[in-house]
Amino acid sequence: MLPDMGYIFLLLALAISIYVIAAYLIGIKTGNQRLLESAKGGTGAVFLLVTISSFILFYALMTSDFSVNYVARYTSTDLLSFYKFSAFWAGNEGSLLLWLWMIVGYAAIIAYSKRHQLTQMNPYVLSIIMVNAVFFLIMITFVANPFDRLPIAPSEGNGLNPMLQHPGMVVHPVTTYLGYVGFLIPFAYAMAALILKRVDDVWIKITRRWTVIAWIFLTLGNMYGGQWAYVELGWGGVWAWDPVENASFMPWLTGSAFLHSVMIQERKDMLKIWNISLIIITYGLTIFGTFLVRSGILSSVHAFSDSNIGLYILMFLGVMMIGSLYILLDRIHLLREQNEIQSFLSKESSFLINNLLLVGGTFAVFWGTVFPLVSEAVTRTKVTVGAPFFNQVVGPILLAMILVMAICPLIAWQKSTWRSLWDNFAISLVIAIGLAIGLFFFGITKPWAVLSAIVISFAIATHIQEFIKGTLVRMRLTEEGPLTALRNLMIKSRRRYGGYIVHLGIFMLAMGMVGEGFYGVEKSISVRAGDVIQINNYDLHFNKLDAKREGPNEIVFADISVYKGDEYLGKLYPEKIFYPTWDQPRSNVAIRGTLAEDLYIVLAGWDQDGTTALKIDINPLMMWAWIGMYTMVLGTLFALWPGKGSDLGPKYHRRI
């Protein structure tokens, strides 16, 4: 009975959503305030109905109601409650419902937030958001119903894919969707601003926090997805350029470009067309990513496979892109630039170059991702674009971006000089070159690795220099101690120094990727009990292949003693877990990580004669990649944290 009620509530939500859109549009046209208030109430009602439906699905999952097809396909009675909960977004139907829930949740926040009531854009914004909600409601009620009932309920469910039974895959989809849906808000405000012909920076100021929140959630989604793939799939690197990884990376790149370029519009009233184009592209890429995941046209361990849903999403993407580009072109004469970049040697110029590099990187990733589809459609030959293409094409672009990020903090607005550049960068450049010379004596001689080390260390030095200079100035002015001066400096300018912390995180991530990419060692080997494997300066003693049981699951593991020279470092146990409800086993990678490198062992397989296949990687600086990702998150939270230094200022409130 409850599942049927969940479906009925979704049908009611669809009907009310259509009414809400109509009420907003008619209320806008006629100026009928009562109708607009009614639409606002309808927005809240849709959120309530979708919330109730979502909790009904949660209840069905937690109670193993196998009369519901979705529950039978993705859970079993012996599945841990933690993973029964996460099964909500394990399949198409549930993940679409989660996406819808987030859309209408964001809509309700905007509809009832006092802060957002200050602007006449609200009805337009909510209309655009609810158009997205209606699309997902149609998909859920008529194409991918999560409450679809089975004629006869089975006594046991299929269980959850073992690869999804990992904490990273509980968090990764939720944070990724929050990022995807979050970019809908600035997109809706940008379209509302164009419709109202209000092309100043008010819409940017209103949505700045929304944009940063969407960016941080997408960052978290990429981070947890990368960590899951590292420990669960045995890929052995930070990023494998899987098509679905690329799908979430592309809007992260354009979203990063948008976050930086809106600063120029706020400060200099420039880049209006560029900023609206960026948020349209970012929104479009979030929908495109959804299409890639659900179309089944690209092979990926992350992807669902339902071509019908993919076709509908592609059609919706086309409609939204054509509509938004039409509005942009119709209003483009209003977006003429009031100011121009005065000098190539300026902060404005560095921001623009950084944006072009981010968009160029996005295009390279996009082309590498869709090229197999284009090739197959044109030549009927299926090709594969692997990591070497992305590393060779995207790698130099991202390295150039880091160089620009290094220069940007120490370059002046409007116009700078070569003399001032040298004065600002001399110390950092000397440090970077000195580090490169030191690396050479330690055997780091590959040209791209040395160049990367110079650029990254230069970037780190320039940012640390900014913290030191600001602290010294504050100490002279206030006579505060070093730590107090640094603390107060950062709190007073949260946005600025939070951004610097994010940049430092990116540099640490780049360190990890360079170390693993240029000096990682991979070895696949077959061994027997008693064999010793030598790799770099490690001696790995393969003791035995053994098995054990944990509940209904059987675990096969390798027992390996690790030595570094004469020092015993302990044991590692790479394993495979076999589930009674699933054909494929799940791998658990064994990792011994330090700040210098990861020793990474995968149990690849075994034969009846006792021969065991192992995949062993040495990944230098890998831990710095994960530290960098968390540093990016901490920097963003610091910039967003309410209080002194986080306000947009009285100018913002006057202009609304």
VOGU-3710 file (C-alpha; in Angstrom, 3 decimals, decimal comma):
1> mlpdmgyifl> 0,000/0,000/0,000  2,736/2,489/0,940  4,625/2,112/-2,368  1,400/2,845/-4,249  0,967/5,967/-2,136  4,529/6,992/-3,012  3,677/6,800/-6,710  0,415/8,704/-6,226  2,278/11,472/-4,402  4,656/11,751/-7,341
11> llalaisiyv> 1,726/12,073/-9,755  0,260/14,803/-7,537  3,647/16,519/-7,461  3,759/16,443/-11,274  0,290/17,995/-11,566  1,084/20,699/-9,012  4,456/21,429/-10,635  2,754/22,100/-13,960  0,285/24,366/-12,157  3,161/26,167/-10,402
21> iaayligikt> 4,879/26,969/-13,719  1,618/28,214/-15,228  0,785/30,260/-12,113  4,206/31,899/-12,068  4,058/32,781/-15,767  0,501/34,122/-15,632  1,205/35,925/-12,356  4,273/37,573/-13,892  2,365/38,669/-16,974  -0,704/39,993/-15,139
31> gnqrllesak> 1,017/41,184/-11,968  -1,389/39,049/-9,920  0,298/38,819/-6,517  -2,184/36,269/-5,186  -1,381/33,947/-8,065  2,348/34,335/-7,392  1,769/33,515/-3,714  -0,258/30,490/-4,774  2,639/29,348/-6,984  4,987/29,792/-4,047
41> ggtgavfllv> 2,728/27,593/-1,915  2,631/25,058/-4,731  6,431/24,946/-4,749  6,392/24,053/-1,061  3,688/21,440/-1,672  5,750/19,773/-4,416  8,741/19,594/-2,093  6,574/18,045/0,638  5,084/15,439/-1,720  8,467/14,441/-3,179
51> tissfilfya> 9,915/14,253/0,338  7,135/11,906/1,468  7,628/9,738/-1,626  11,367/9,606/-0,967  10,840/8,515/2,628  8,412/5,837/1,463  11,122/4,450/-0,821  13,632/4,608/2,038  11,187/2,693/4,223  10,655/0,038/1,543
61> lmtsdfsvny> 14,420/-0,393/1,205  15,067/-0,616/4,934  12,233/-3,115/5,505  13,149/-5,274/2,453  9,770/-4,868/0,766  10,561/-7,090/-2,222  7,147/-6,465/-3,751  8,778/-3,266/-5,055  10,878/-4,121/-8,095  13,546/-1,552/-7,248
71> varytstdll> 13,976/-2,929/-3,724  14,245/-6,505/-5,012  16,871/-5,534/-7,579  19,185/-3,584/-5,280  18,861/-5,017/-1,756  18,732/-8,303/0,111  17,844/-9,276/3,668  21,490/-9,770/4,673  22,598/-6,384/3,308  23,824/-3,977/5,984
81> sfykfsafwa> 21,355/-1,186/6,795  23,996/1,361/5,825  24,010/0,002/2,278  20,249/-0,528/2,177  20,058/3,211/2,772  22,527/3,944/-0,054  20,635/1,601/-2,399  18,244/4,549/-2,784  20,610/5,927/-5,448  22,121/2,639/-6,658
91> gnegslllwl> 19,884/2,422/-9,727  18,311/4,691/-12,311  14,922/5,064/-10,664  16,184/5,900/-7,188  18,960/8,204/-8,366  16,491/10,165/-10,502  14,218/10,514/-7,474  17,184/11,773/-5,431  17,995/14,286/-8,181  14,365/15,459/-8,207
101> wmivgyaaii> 14,316/15,750/-4,419  17,342/18,051/-4,562  15,808/20,201/-7,314  12,556/20,806/-5,456  14,468/21,220/-2,175  16,541/24,022/-3,697  13,358/25,511/-5,172  11,690/25,534/-1,749  14,713/27,261/-0,198  14,588/30,011/-2,805
111> ayskrhqltq> 10,803/30,362/-2,575  10,768/30,755/1,215  14,127/32,404/1,896  13,771/36,031/2,978  17,054/36,853/1,326  15,800/35,756/-2,083  12,529/37,638/-1,686  14,460/40,881/-2,184  14,533/40,473/-5,956  11,833/40,409/-8,627
121> mnpyvlsiim> 13,777/37,645/-10,371  12,320/35,047/-8,025  9,230/34,027/-10,066  11,318/33,635/-13,219  13,994/31,680/-11,377  11,475/29,323/-9,795  9,714/28,803/-13,135  12,990/27,658/-14,709  13,800/25,395/-11,768  10,337/23,863/-11,855
131> vnavfflimi> 10,672/23,150/-15,580  13,608/20,925/-14,616  11,512/19,364/-11,840  8,679/18,600/-14,280  11,096/16,828/-16,626  12,402/14,583/-13,850  8,878/13,968/-12,560  7,802/12,830/-16,025  10,825/10,506/-16,194  10,085/9,047/-12,762
141> tfvanpfdrl> 6,330/8,613/-13,154  6,238/7,315/-16,739  9,677/5,930/-17,648  11,596/4,916/-14,496  9,104/4,421/-11,681  10,907/3,534/-8,406  7,617/2,179/-6,971  6,933/-0,300/-9,762  5,434/-3,448/-8,182  6,204/-7,090/-8,966
151> piapsegngl> 3,249/-9,440/-9,521  4,760/-11,910/-7,041  7,209/-10,717/-4,396  10,377/-12,877/-4,275  11,538/-14,233/-0,941  14,987/-12,684/-1,436  16,416/-9,742/-3,359  19,386/-9,620/-5,725  21,488/-7,607/-3,306  23,629/-4,552/-3,955
161> npmlqhpgmv> 26,529/-4,645/-6,394  29,554/-5,445/-4,180  31,565/-2,631/-5,761  28,981/-0,180/-4,395  29,321/-1,557/-0,869  31,933/0,993/0,065  31,607/4,221/2,103  32,954/6,230/-0,819  30,037/5,147/-3,009  27,580/6,137/-0,298
171> vhpvttylgy> 28,885/9,720/-0,334  30,075/10,119/-3,938  26,685/10,076/-5,744  25,007/12,406/-3,224  27,755/15,028/-3,332  28,007/14,809/-7,122  24,255/15,326/-7,539  24,290/18,230/-5,086  26,973/19,782/-7,263  25,105/19,111/-10,504
181> vgflipfaya> 21,796/20,426/-9,207  23,494/23,343/-7,472  24,636/24,808/-10,796  20,982/24,955/-11,859  20,495/27,901/-9,469  22,987/30,378/-11,014  21,826/29,216/-14,458  18,215/30,024/-13,555  19,215/33,448/-12,206  21,276/34,185/-15,320
191> maalilkrvd> 18,283/33,378/-17,544  15,978/35,439/-15,311  18,367/38,397/-15,514  18,377/38,180/-19,316  14,581/37,885/-19,506  14,206/40,950/-17,268  16,960/42,749/-19,214  18,735/43,306/-15,919  22,267/42,605/-17,056  24,235/44,120/-14,189
201> dvwikitrrw> 25,989/41,939/-11,603  23,083/41,558/-9,162  22,362/37,995/-10,289  26,015/37,122/-9,751  26,064/38,518/-6,223  22,860/36,685/-5,305  24,148/33,366/-6,630  27,801/33,574/-5,612  27,291/31,437/-2,507  25,099/28,993/-4,449
211> tviawifltl> 27,864/28,653/-7,037  30,574/28,050/-4,441  28,393/25,471/-2,665  27,730/23,670/-5,964  31,464/23,752/-6,726  32,479/22,345/-3,341  29,942/19,507/-3,596  31,149/18,631/-7,088  34,724/18,734/-5,765  33,722/16,326/-2,994
221> gnmyggqway> 31,961/14,096/-5,521  35,058/13,882/-7,713  37,278/13,336/-4,680  35,248/10,487/-3,201  34,768/8,942/-6,637  38,523/9,017/-7,264  39,315/7,540/-3,853  36,712/4,805/-4,359  38,194/3,872/-7,730  41,691/3,858/-6,205
231> velgwggvwa> 40,912/1,478/-3,354  38,081/-0,521/-4,927  38,819/-0,921/-8,634  42,584/-1,294/-8,455  43,195/1,404/-11,058  46,285/2,567/-9,191  46,024/6,311/-9,857  44,201/9,498/-8,914  42,305/9,752/-12,187  41,814/7,136/-14,907
241> wdpvenasfm> 39,919/9,344/-17,407  36,947/7,013/-17,358  34,025/8,521/-19,367  31,875/8,986/-16,278  34,782/10,518/-14,357  35,132/12,939/-17,261  31,406/13,683/-17,130  31,724/15,188/-13,648  35,151/16,727/-14,296  33,966/18,890/-17,222
251> pwltgsaflh> 31,376/20,957/-15,295  33,934/21,240/-12,478  36,342/22,883/-14,920  33,812/25,315/-16,386  32,338/25,947/-12,926  35,842/26,869/-11,728  36,201/29,224/-14,696  32,834/30,807/-13,872  33,770/31,329/-10,211  36,898/33,212/-11,243
261> svmiqerkdm> 35,482/35,269/-14,104  32,519/36,615/-12,112  35,064/38,378/-9,886  36,025/40,476/-12,907  32,398/41,405/-13,583  31,849/42,308/-9,922  34,959/44,479/-9,773  35,334/45,828/-13,304  31,903/45,346/-14,952  33,476/43,166/-17,647
271> lkiwnislii> 33,007/39,697/-19,203  29,181/39,760/-19,070  28,674/37,650/-22,195  31,472/35,320/-21,124  29,977/34,746/-17,674  26,480/33,964/-18,913  27,934/31,693/-21,593  30,000/29,886/-18,945  27,053/29,177/-16,668  24,979/27,970/-19,646
281> itygltifgt> 27,809/25,611/-20,622  28,247/24,428/-17,028  24,539/23,706/-16,632  24,506/21,948/-19,998  27,464/19,790/-18,993  25,687/18,679/-15,810  22,777/17,428/-17,927  25,201/15,944/-20,460  26,926/14,087/-17,633  23,563/12,654/-16,615
291> flvrsgilss> 23,034/11,554/-20,207  26,420/9,784/-20,335  25,773/7,941/-17,085  22,291/6,759/-18,073  22,435/6,290/-21,835  24,557/3,134/-21,902  26,411/4,423/-24,985  29,769/4,458/-23,212  31,205/1,604/-21,219  32,028/2,461/-17,617
301> vhafsdsnig> 31,875/0,770/-14,236  30,135/3,925/-12,956  27,355/3,963/-15,521  23,743/2,814/-15,535  22,446/1,373/-18,776  19,074/2,504/-19,986  19,073/3,867/-23,514  15,489/5,132/-23,350  16,227/7,409/-20,413  19,398/8,590/-22,122
311> lyilmflgvm> 17,444/9,611/-25,218  14,921/11,604/-23,169  17,715/13,374/-21,267  19,446/14,243/-24,541  16,207/15,718/-25,891  15,728/17,759/-22,714  19,328/18,976/-22,942  18,722/20,100/-26,518  15,570/22,022/-25,593  17,226/23,783/-22,644
321> migslyilld> 20,355/24,689/-24,604  18,429/26,006/-27,603  16,134/28,016/-25,320  18,942/29,532/-23,240  21,093/30,367/-26,272  18,097/32,018/-27,960  17,551/34,235/-24,903  21,269/35,072/-24,791  21,431/36,003/-28,481  18,222/38,029/-28,229
331> rihllreqne> 19,678/40,081/-25,341  23,309/40,129/-26,445  23,143/43,812/-27,402  22,508/44,610/-23,733  25,701/42,872/-22,680  28,147/45,164/-24,439  31,288/45,650/-22,401  31,594/48,953/-20,544  35,323/48,500/-19,897  38,214/46,756/-21,566
341> iqsflskess> 41,351/45,050/-20,321  43,949/47,811/-20,241  47,101/45,728/-20,194  48,239/42,201/-20,820  50,201/42,490/-17,554  47,191/42,773/-15,257  45,153/40,651/-12,905  42,179/40,899/-15,269  44,262/39,457/-18,085  45,539/36,594/-15,923
351> flinnlllvg> 41,961/35,734/-14,908  40,896/35,673/-18,562  43,860/33,499/-19,596  43,068/31,128/-16,746  39,463/30,953/-17,963  40,545/30,191/-21,517  42,800/27,393/-20,273  39,986/25,904/-18,173  37,576/26,017/-21,109  40,281/24,630/-23,426
361> gtfavfwgtv> 40,828/21,765/-20,999  37,090/21,159/-20,916  36,918/20,969/-24,702  39,862/18,533/-24,801  38,200/16,276/-22,226  34,853/16,554/-24,035  36,358/15,651/-27,395  38,314/12,733/-25,983  35,156/11,454/-24,279  32,783/11,685/-27,247
371> fplvseavtr> 35,270/10,859/-30,026  34,596/7,093/-29,785  30,903/7,831/-30,406  31,649/10,139/-33,347  34,100/7,660/-34,837  31,676/4,771/-34,535  28,844/6,806/-36,067  30,968/7,957/-39,036  33,266/4,987/-39,725  31,336/2,203/-37,943
381> tkvtvgapff> 34,637/1,407/-36,225  34,763/1,484/-32,463  37,891/3,197/-31,126  39,089/3,774/-27,605  40,554/7,006/-26,281  42,588/6,136/-23,214  44,564/7,878/-20,506  47,635/8,619/-22,736  45,584/11,009/-24,907  44,199/12,915/-21,928
391> nqvvgpilla> 47,562/13,047/-20,162  49,328/14,375/-23,263  46,657/16,919/-24,216  45,053/17,982/-20,939  48,206/17,692/-18,796  50,070/20,647/-20,388  46,888/22,768/-20,295  46,451/22,164/-16,566  50,154/22,855/-15,965  49,812/26,190/-17,794
401> milvmaicpl> 46,768/26,921/-15,630  48,856/26,346/-12,482  51,480/28,769/-13,819  48,815/31,442/-14,314  47,466/30,727/-10,817  51,000/31,295/-9,509  51,261/34,687/-11,173  47,749/35,983/-10,474  48,002/36,708/-6,694  51,051/38,963/-7,077
411> iawqkstwrs> 50,049/40,911/-10,160  48,271/44,273/-9,976  44,819/45,199/-11,216  44,531/47,256/-14,425  48,246/47,457/-15,252  51,536/46,102/-14,017  55,152/46,347/-15,208  57,895/43,848/-15,847  59,903/45,489/-13,078  57,162/44,991/-10,501
421> lwdnfaislv> 56,710/41,401/-11,705  60,370/40,688/-11,095  60,250/42,329/-7,661  57,250/40,185/-6,693  58,363/36,890/-8,195  62,151/36,865/-7,788  62,233/35,037/-4,451  59,636/32,455/-5,483  61,350/31,850/-8,810  64,735/31,328/-7,159
431> iaiglaiglf> 63,152/28,849/-4,729  61,528/26,958/-7,615  64,738/26,754/-9,638  66,717/25,721/-6,554  64,235/22,933/-5,895  64,513/21,754/-9,488  68,318/21,607/-9,192  67,964/19,621/-5,974  65,553/17,191/-7,658  68,055/16,697/-10,481
441> ffgitkpwav> 70,660/15,445/-8,009  68,059/13,033/-6,614  67,539/11,525/-10,070  64,471/13,492/-11,209  65,573/14,180/-14,786  62,525/13,694/-17,005  61,956/17,061/-18,726  58,197/17,268/-18,118  58,605/16,144/-14,515  61,269/18,810/-13,880
451> lsaivisfai> 59,159/21,503/-15,578  56,117/20,449/-13,556  58,152/20,564/-10,333  59,370/24,092/-11,127  55,871/25,379/-11,932  54,195/23,745/-8,915  56,877/24,830/-6,436  56,793/28,354/-7,914  53,014/28,430/-7,449  53,256/27,208/-3,845
461> athiqefikg> 55,981/29,763/-3,074  54,011/32,719/-4,494  50,963/31,821/-2,430  52,927/31,324/0,776  54,595/34,659/0,025  51,166/36,306/0,010  50,413/34,952/3,486  53,801/36,092/4,791  53,617/39,591/3,282  50,100/40,186/4,584
471> tlvrmrltee> 51,067/38,958/8,047  54,155/41,186/8,217  52,171/44,239/7,157  49,515/43,557/9,759  52,159/43,011/12,453  53,647/46,445/11,710  50,250/48,147/11,779  48,744/46,423/14,830  51,785/45,157/16,782  50,130/41,717/16,910
481> gpltalrnlm> 52,142/38,519/17,187  52,743/36,446/14,019  50,030/33,838/14,635  47,460/36,411/15,782  48,232/38,644/12,817  47,920/35,705/10,390  44,629/34,600/11,952  43,091/38,079/11,859  44,396/38,692/8,343  42,675/35,561/7,044
491> iksrrryggy> 39,425/36,173/8,934  39,203/39,737/7,649  39,493/38,548/4,027  37,930/35,093/4,053  37,155/35,002/0,356  40,679/35,941/-0,669  42,634/33,686/1,665  40,120/30,866/1,417  40,747/30,992/-2,331  44,508/30,823/-1,742
501> ivhlgifmla> 44,035/27,731/0,439  42,010/26,135/-2,377  44,842/26,928/-4,780  47,386/25,325/-2,441  45,196/22,224/-2,405  45,230/22,139/-6,207  49,027/22,403/-6,196  49,307/19,487/-3,750  46,938/17,470/-5,934  49,139/18,261/-8,925
511> mgmvgegfyg> 52,215/17,074/-6,951  50,556/13,714/-6,404  49,538/13,376/-10,031  53,018/14,299/-11,292  54,729/11,860/-8,906  52,428/8,978/-9,793  52,291/9,833/-13,497  56,023/10,202/-14,184  57,666/7,959/-11,601  55,036/5,382/-10,750
521> veksisvrag> 56,130/1,759/-11,115  53,741/-1,060/-12,042  54,523/-4,759/-11,952  52,257/-7,715/-12,692  53,658/-11,013/-11,495  52,659/-14,619/-10,757  54,051/-16,079/-7,521  53,909/-19,143/-5,290  54,150/-19,436/-1,521  57,641/-18,535/-0,342
531> dviqinnydl> 58,536/-16,350/-3,344  60,122/-12,914/-2,771  59,181/-10,032/-5,057  61,632/-7,167/-5,430  60,217/-3,836/-6,593  62,133/-0,594/-6,122  63,602/-0,862/-2,621  60,864/-3,168/-1,294  61,127/-6,924/-0,692  57,681/-8,522/-0,619
541> hfnkldakre> 57,552/-12,016/0,865  54,520/-13,893/-0,446  53,640/-16,190/2,438  50,462/-17,857/1,233  47,047/-17,566/-0,377  44,324/-18,228/2,164  40,562/-17,972/2,657  38,140/-17,108/5,464  34,448/-16,454/5,944  32,700/-13,327/7,208
551> gpneivfadi> 29,011/-14,015/7,589  27,663/-15,329/4,281  30,674/-14,015/2,328  33,883/-15,892/1,474  37,127/-13,925/1,390  40,236/-15,050/-0,465  43,359/-13,093/0,524  47,095/-13,006/-0,027  49,381/-12,890/3,013  52,376/-10,679/2,177
561> svykgdeylg> 55,194/-9,521/4,483  56,720/-6,181/3,522  60,403/-5,298/4,027  62,317/-2,183/3,067  65,957/-3,117/3,236  66,366/-4,841/6,578  63,372/-3,067/8,111  60,177/-5,068/8,570  57,177/-2,822/7,773  54,342/-5,249/8,507
571> klypekifyp> 51,906/-7,306/6,469  49,494/-6,474/3,667  46,420/-8,511/2,774  44,959/-7,791/-0,683  41,719/-9,730/-1,017  38,669/-10,626/-3,037  35,251/-10,965/-1,404  32,677/-13,387/-2,849  28,991/-12,695/-2,206  26,284/-15,386/-2,414
581> twdqprsnva> 23,895/-12,959/-4,147  26,349/-11,660/-6,765  28,365/-13,306/-9,538  31,359/-10,970/-9,482  33,678/-10,649/-6,459  34,711/-7,354/-4,928  38,395/-6,438/-4,610  39,984/-4,888/-1,557  43,300/-3,306/-2,471  46,069/-3,430/0,146
591> irgtlaedly> 47,826/-0,080/0,524  50,718/1,042/2,665  50,776/4,799/2,320  53,300/7,412/3,401  53,894/11,037/2,404  56,636/9,762/0,093  54,783/6,976/-1,737  52,093/4,315/-1,725  52,834/0,605/-1,939  49,715/-0,674/-3,685
601> ivlagwdqdg> 48,914/-4,386/-4,134  45,952/-5,945/-5,959  45,056/-9,632/-5,797  44,409/-10,196/-9,507  43,657/-13,946/-9,515  44,905/-17,467/-8,823  45,084/-20,955/-10,311  44,308/-24,356/-8,883  48,016/-25,199/-8,708  48,597/-22,428/-6,147
611> ttalkidinp> 49,961/-19,809/-8,539  48,754/-16,332/-7,514  48,650/-13,262/-9,759  49,452/-9,924/-8,156  49,495/-6,382/-9,505  51,922/-4,191/-7,571  52,283/-0,418/-7,942  54,636/2,094/-6,361  52,879/5,475/-6,519  55,169/8,341/-5,435
621> lmmwawigmy> 53,557/11,331/-3,645  50,085/9,811/-3,946  49,045/10,844/-0,441  49,616/14,480/-1,388  46,867/14,173/-3,975  44,322/13,213/-1,311  45,654/15,829/1,134  45,306/18,401/-1,643  41,680/17,476/-2,284  40,768/17,848/1,385
631> tmvlgtlfal> 42,692/21,143/1,509  40,560/22,431/-1,371  37,433/21,577/0,597  38,743/23,212/3,785  39,679/26,368/1,875  36,196/26,603/0,383  34,546/26,097/3,774  36,772/28,807/5,255  35,740/31,226/2,500  32,050/30,392/2,979
641> wpgkgsdlgp> 32,045/30,422/6,779  29,650/33,146/8,031  31,042/36,041/9,980  33,572/38,783/9,513  35,135/38,818/6,072  32,445/36,721/4,407  29,807/39,409/3,749  29,226/40,791/0,298  28,947/44,259/1,780  26,331/47,027/1,827
651> kyhrri> 26,828/47,668/-1,890  25,188/44,331/-2,595  22,084/45,120/-0,530  21,662/48,583/-2,036  21,763/47,336/-5,592  19,068/44,665/-5,289
//
